[in-house]
Structure formats: structure tokens, C-alpha cells
Amino acid sequence: MQEYILKSDDFLVSQTDEKGIIKFANDDFCKVAGYTLEELVGQPHSVVRHSDMPKAAFKDLWETVKSDKIWTGYVKNRTKDGGYYWVFATVFPKYDTATKERSYISCRRKPSATEIQEIQELYKTMR
Ligand SMILES: Cc1cc2nc3c(=O)[nH]c(=O)nc-3n(C[C@H](O)[C@H](O)[C@H](O)COP(=O)(O)O)c2cc1C
């Protein structure tokens, strides 16, 4: 499987509703994941889930943001054509006072090769 290594100025952003349905993704996200914005909006965020990712990481992500805290962590995602890419993600809750809607935003940057190596070993020990 082909790895896409993020460029140092790649900055991937996506926004979901309370259930993890994608509402928005920026150009870098679409470019790296290999989808158009139209293909992503309305899909569950697990559309880019890679099978190597332990369930526990996403459990921790959801528990953290649901309790109004910021989650940071490493995520291996799947591209539309079956490749993959690693990101370092910061995920946080947002409350829109006008619409009274809660949503979640993830901003992702390139992790270093060493960081990827270390997290890969850790994720192998998790489920
Ligand atoms: C803002 C936000 C961004 C997310 N980004 C990703 C992501 O890039 N990749 C991913 O696999 N899951 C992401 N998730 C977690 C998914 O919602 C989901 O929990 C995960 O893919 C596991 O899928 P499953 O619960 O169907 O097993 C994100 C969740 C939120 C709230």
C-alpha cells in the first residue's frame, strides 16, 4: 500500500456534527484523502478509517471531546485509492451560539518519521 507523506505545510481540517458526520473538509484534506468535498460531506468520518487504528484511540478521542476537552493524537488514515497517511491531529469541540449547534473540528499536521515509528509500535499493543 502506498504511503502519502504529508508535506510540512499540509494542514488538513475537517468538521463533523455531534455524531461524527462530516460537514466540511478543507482542500488539503480532500487532496490527501483523495476525495472531493461533495463525496465527503454527509459521510461518517470513519470513511477514512484505517484498519490498523486501534478502537481505543477513537474511544479516547470521543470521550475527550464530548467532555469539552481537546484531544491530540496520531492517526493513520486510509485514502480513497487504498493508500494511507499519518497525521498528528488536534480535535476540539465548538459550540455555535447562533445556531446552538455543537460540532467538532480536527486540524492535522505532518508528524515526524520518529513520531510515526513510535506510535506504530504503541498502536500494535492496543486494540
Ligand atoms: C472532528 C473529528 C475528526 C475525526 N477524524 C478522524 C479521522 O481522520 N480518521 C478516523 O479514522 N476517524 C476520525 N474520527 C473518528 C471517527 O468519528 C470514528 O470514531 C472512527 O473512524 C472509528 O470508526 P468507528 O467508530 O465506526 O469504528 C474523527 C472524529 C471527529 C469528531
The ligand as a Tripos MOL2 file, in Angstrom:
@<TRIPOS>MOLECULE
LIG
   31    33     1     0     0
SMALL
NO_CHARGES

@<TRIPOS>ATOM
      1 C1        -13.6200   16.0530   14.3360 C.3       1 LIG1
      2 C2        -13.3590   14.5690   14.2010 C.ar      1 LIG1
      3 C3        -12.3890   14.1210   13.3120 C.ar      1 LIG1
      4 C4        -12.1630   12.7550   13.1460 C.ar      1 LIG1
      5 N1        -11.1880   12.3790   12.2630 N.ar      1 LIG1
      6 C5        -10.9860   11.0700   12.0380 C.ar      1 LIG1
      7 C6        -10.0250   10.6540   11.0870 C.ar      1 LIG1
      8 O1         -9.3150   11.4530   10.4700 O.2       1 LIG1
      9 N2         -9.8920    9.3160   10.8810 N.ar      1 LIG1
     10 C7        -10.6560    8.3930   11.5360 C.ar      1 LIG1
     11 O2        -10.4830    7.2010   11.2690 O.2       1 LIG1
     12 N3        -11.5420    8.7680   12.4670 N.ar      1 LIG1
     13 C8        -11.7300   10.0740   12.7350 C.ar      1 LIG1
     14 N4        -12.6410   10.4550   13.6760 N.ar      1 LIG1
     15 C9        -13.3060    9.4030   14.4840 C.3       1 LIG1
     16 C10       -14.4990    8.7970   13.7790 C.3       1 LIG1
     17 O3        -15.6480    9.5600   14.0810 O.3       1 LIG1
     18 C11       -14.7320    7.3250   14.2280 C.3       1 LIG1
     19 O4        -14.9410    7.2630   15.6230 O.3       1 LIG1
     20 C12       -13.5560    6.4060   13.8610 C.3       1 LIG1
     21 O5        -13.2580    6.4820   12.4920 O.3       1 LIG1
     22 C13       -13.8330    4.9410   14.2080 C.3       1 LIG1
     23 O6        -14.9000    4.4990   13.4650 O.3       1 LIG1
     24 P1        -15.9570    3.5060   14.0990 P.3       1 LIG1
     25 O7        -16.4250    4.1830   15.3750 O.co2     1 LIG1
     26 O8        -17.0330    3.3700   13.0660 O.co2     1 LIG1
     27 O9        -15.2050    2.2420   14.3560 O.co2     1 LIG1
     28 C14       -12.9070   11.8030   13.8800 C.ar      1 LIG1
     29 C15       -13.8780   12.2590   14.7900 C.ar      1 LIG1
     30 C16       -14.0870   13.6220   14.9660 C.ar      1 LIG1
     31 C17       -15.1070   14.1010   15.9720 C.3       1 LIG1
@<TRIPOS>BOND
     1     1     2 1
     2     2     3 ar
     3     2    30 ar
     4     3     4 ar
     5     4     5 ar
     6     4    28 ar
     7     5     6 ar
     8     6     7 ar
     9     6    13 1
    10     7     8 2
    11     7     9 ar
    12     9    10 ar
    13    10    11 2
    14    10    12 ar
    15    12    13 ar
    16    13    14 ar
    17    14    15 1
    18    14    28 ar
    19    15    16 1
    20    16    17 1
    21    16    18 1
    22    18    19 1
    23    18    20 1
    24    20    21 1
    25    20    22 1
    26    22    23 1
    27    23    24 1
    28    24    25 2
    29    24    26 1
    30    24    27 1
    31    28    29 ar
    32    29    30 ar
    33    30    31 1
@<TRIPOS>SUBSTRUCTURE
     1 LIG1         1 GROUP 0 **** ****
